[in-house]
Amino acid sequence: MALNVGCAAAPGQSRENKTGSWRVFMPKFDPSACSKCG
């Protein structure tokens, strides 16, 4: 998807570029695997 100066992307482009969904993921912490690295 090429963007020119002063343009707006069409709705739904984030799905094509695979951006934005990272906000819904949380890291999973396993205390038994923790090595207390600091």
MOPAC internal coordinates of N, CA, C and O (Angstrom, degrees):
PM7 1SCF
backbone

  N    0.0000 0     0.00 0     0.00 0    0    0    0
  C    1.4444 1     0.00 0     0.00 0    1    0    0
  C    1.5171 1   107.95 1     0.00 0    2    1    0
  O    1.2310 1   120.14 1   -66.28 1    3    2    1
  N    1.2866 1   117.34 1   113.72 1    3    2    1
  C    1.4604 1   122.14 1   177.64 1    5    3    2
  C    1.5224 1   109.65 1   -93.20 1    6    5    3
  O    1.2310 1   120.75 1   -43.77 1    7    6    5
  N    1.3258 1   116.17 1   136.23 1    7    6    5
  C    1.4600 1   121.44 1   177.65 1    9    7    6
  C    1.5182 1   109.37 1  -115.11 1   10    9    7
  O    1.2310 1   120.85 1   -44.32 1   11   10    9
  N    1.2902 1   115.98 1   135.68 1   11   10    9
  C    1.4585 1   121.19 1   175.04 1   13   11   10
  C    1.5220 1   108.73 1   -97.56 1   14   13   11
  O    1.2310 1   120.30 1   -18.75 1   15   14   13
  N    1.3230 1   117.03 1   161.25 1   15   14   13
  C    1.4569 1   121.54 1   179.51 1   17   15   14
  C    1.5195 1   109.58 1   -60.61 1   18   17   15
  O    1.2310 1   120.57 1   -49.88 1   19   18   17
  N    1.3305 1   116.51 1   130.12 1   19   18   17
  C    1.4555 1   121.19 1   176.58 1   21   19   18
  C    1.5129 1   115.33 1    82.43 1   22   21   19
  O    1.2310 1   119.66 1  -164.85 1   23   22   21
  N    1.3193 1   118.26 1    15.15 1   23   22   21
  C    1.4625 1   119.04 1  -179.65 1   25   23   22
  C    1.5247 1   109.96 1  -109.31 1   26   25   23
  O    1.2310 1   120.80 1   -11.68 1   27   26   25
  N    1.2951 1   116.07 1   168.32 1   27   26   25
  C    1.4637 1   122.25 1   176.34 1   29   27   26
  C    1.5227 1   108.30 1  -123.36 1   30   29   27
  O    1.2310 1   120.98 1   -37.28 1   31   30   29
  N    1.3165 1   115.72 1   142.72 1   31   30   29
  C    1.4620 1   120.24 1   178.95 1   33   31   30
  C    1.5233 1   109.54 1   -75.62 1   34   33   31
  O    1.2310 1   121.19 1   -29.82 1   35   34   33
  N    1.2928 1   115.33 1   150.18 1   35   34   33
  C    1.4671 1   121.06 1   178.21 1   37   35   34
  C    1.5272 1   109.78 1   -68.27 1   38   37   35
  O    1.2310 1   119.35 1   -27.59 1   39   38   37
  N    1.3289 1   118.84 1   152.41 1   39   38   37
  C    1.4624 1   121.41 1   178.55 1   41   39   38
  C    1.5268 1   111.46 1   -57.89 1   42   41   39
  O    1.2310 1   120.50 1   -35.88 1   43   42   41
  N    1.3190 1   116.65 1   144.12 1   43   42   41
  C    1.4594 1   121.77 1   177.40 1   45   43   42
  C    1.5140 1   114.42 1    88.92 1   46   45   43
  O    1.2310 1   119.19 1  -177.04 1   47   46   45
  N    1.3107 1   119.16 1     2.96 1   47   46   45
  C    1.4605 1   121.11 1  -177.81 1   49   47   46
  C    1.5229 1   112.55 1   -70.44 1   50   49   47
  O    1.2310 1   119.62 1   154.77 1   51   50   49
  N    1.3278 1   118.33 1   -25.23 1   51   50   49
  C    1.4591 1   119.43 1  -179.61 1   53   51   50
  C    1.5251 1   111.28 1   -64.87 1   54   53   51
  O    1.2310 1   120.14 1   150.95 1   55   54   53
  N    1.3331 1   117.34 1   -29.05 1   55   54   53
  C    1.4686 1   119.28 1   176.50 1   57   55   54
  C    1.5184 1   110.48 1   -66.19 1   58   57   55
  O    1.2310 1   120.60 1   139.25 1   59   58   57
  N    1.3171 1   116.46 1   -40.75 1   59   58   57
  C    1.4632 1   120.76 1   179.84 1   61   59   58
  C    1.5269 1   110.77 1   -67.12 1   62   61   59
  O    1.2310 1   120.24 1   141.45 1   63   62   61
  N    1.3233 1   117.14 1   -38.55 1   63   62   61
  C    1.4668 1   122.08 1  -177.63 1   65   63   62
  C    1.5199 1   112.76 1   -89.80 1   66   65   63
  O    1.2310 1   120.28 1   177.51 1   67   66   65
  N    1.3286 1   117.07 1    -2.49 1   67   66   65
  C    1.4614 1   123.16 1   178.17 1   69   67   66
  C    1.5307 1   111.69 1    55.86 1   70   69   67
  O    1.2310 1   120.11 1  -130.58 1   71   70   69
  N    1.3245 1   117.39 1    49.42 1   71   70   69
  C    1.4607 1   121.68 1   176.07 1   73   71   70
  C    1.5137 1   108.97 1  -122.34 1   74   73   71
  O    1.2310 1   120.83 1   -20.38 1   75   74   73
  N    1.2962 1   116.03 1   159.62 1   75   74   73
  C    1.4489 1   121.27 1   174.86 1   77   75   74
  C    1.5120 1   115.15 1    93.52 1   78   77   75
  O    1.2310 1   119.04 1   152.09 1   79   78   77
  N    1.3156 1   119.44 1   -27.91 1   79   78   77
  C    1.4608 1   120.56 1  -176.61 1   81   79   78
  C    1.5234 1   112.35 1   -77.05 1   82   81   79
  O    1.2310 1   119.59 1   165.55 1   83   82   81
  N    1.3335 1   118.39 1   -14.45 1   83   82   81
  C    1.4625 1   120.73 1  -179.20 1   85   83   82
  C    1.5200 1   111.42 1   -61.00 1   86   85   83
  O    1.2310 1   119.60 1   157.78 1   87   86   85
  N    1.3229 1   118.38 1   -22.22 1   87   86   85
  C    1.4589 1   120.92 1  -177.51 1   89   87   86
  C    1.5139 1   112.82 1   -68.56 1   90   89   87
  O    1.2310 1   119.33 1   161.00 1   91   90   89
  N    1.2971 1   118.89 1   -19.00 1   91   90   89
  C    1.4587 1   121.15 1  -177.13 1   93   91   90
  C    1.5228 1   112.62 1   -94.13 1   94   93   91
  O    1.2310 1   119.41 1   174.55 1   95   94   93
  N    1.3205 1   118.74 1    -5.45 1   95   94   93
  C    1.4541 1   122.06 1  -178.94 1   97   95   94
  C    1.5225 1   110.77 1   -94.82 1   98   97   95
  O    1.2310 1   120.53 1   -43.76 1   99   98   97
  N    1.3185 1   116.59 1   136.24 1   99   98   97
  C    1.4562 1   122.48 1   176.81 1  101   99   98
  C    1.5229 1   107.90 1  -115.99 1  102  101   99
  O    1.2310 1   119.80 1   -38.80 1  103  102  101
  N    1.3432 1   117.98 1   141.20 1  103  102  101
  C    1.4659 1   119.47 1   176.80 1  105  103  102
  C    1.5245 1   110.22 1   -67.55 1  106  105  103
  O    1.2310 1   120.68 1   -35.47 1  107  106  105
  N    1.3113 1   116.30 1   144.53 1  107  106  105
  C    1.4582 1   120.71 1   178.13 1  109  107  106
  C    1.5301 1   107.80 1  -100.55 1  110  109  107
  O    1.2310 1   120.57 1   -57.11 1  111  110  109
  N    1.3167 1   116.52 1   122.89 1  111  110  109
  C    1.4563 1   122.19 1  -178.26 1  113  111  110
  C    1.5177 1   109.01 1  -102.07 1  114  113  111
  O    1.2310 1   120.72 1   -53.60 1  115  114  113
  N    1.3169 1   116.23 1   126.40 1  115  114  113
  C    1.4625 1   122.13 1   177.10 1  117  115  114
  C    1.5278 1   107.48 1  -111.73 1  118  117  115
  O    1.2310 1   119.23 1   -78.77 1  119  118  117
  N    1.3333 1   119.08 1   101.23 1  119  118  117
  C    1.4622 1   120.96 1  -176.48 1  121  119  118
  C    1.5272 1   113.32 1   -60.54 1  122  121  119
  O    1.2310 1   119.68 1   152.49 1  123  122  121
  N    1.3222 1   118.21 1   -27.51 1  123  122  121
  C    1.4668 1   119.35 1  -179.79 1  125  123  122
  C    1.5243 1   111.83 1   -71.38 1  126  125  123
  O    1.2310 1   119.76 1   158.40 1  127  126  125
  N    1.3281 1   118.07 1   -21.60 1  127  126  125
  C    1.4594 1   121.53 1   179.45 1  129  127  126
  C    1.5269 1   112.20 1   -94.51 1  130  129  127
  O    1.2310 1   119.97 1   177.96 1  131  130  129
  N    1.3282 1   117.67 1    -2.04 1  131  130  129
  C    1.4644 1   121.89 1  -176.34 1  133  131  130
  C    1.5272 1   110.33 1   -70.68 1  134  133  131
  O    1.2310 1   120.21 1   -50.40 1  135  134  133
  N    1.3360 1   117.20 1   129.60 1  135  134  133
  C    1.4652 1   121.44 1   178.31 1  137  135  134
  C    1.5252 1   111.48 1  -103.93 1  138  137  135
  O    1.2310 1   120.10 1  -171.89 1  139  138  137
  N    1.3152 1   117.41 1     8.11 1  139  138  137
  C    1.4673 1   124.10 1   178.47 1  141  139  138
  C    1.5269 1   111.30 1    53.47 1  142  141  139
  O    1.2310 1   120.88 1  -130.73 1  143  142  141
  N    1.3402 1   115.93 1    49.27 1  143  142  141
  C    1.4654 1   121.24 1  -175.96 1  145  143  142
  C    1.5271 1   112.99 1   -74.47 1  146  145  143
  O    1.2310 1   120.21 1   165.85 1  147  146  145
  N    1.2831 1   117.20 1   -14.15 1  147  146  145
  C    1.4393 1   115.83 1   172.08 1  149  147  146
  C    1.4306 1   120.69 1   124.41 1  150  149  147
  O    1.2310 1   120.10 1   180.00 1  151  150  149

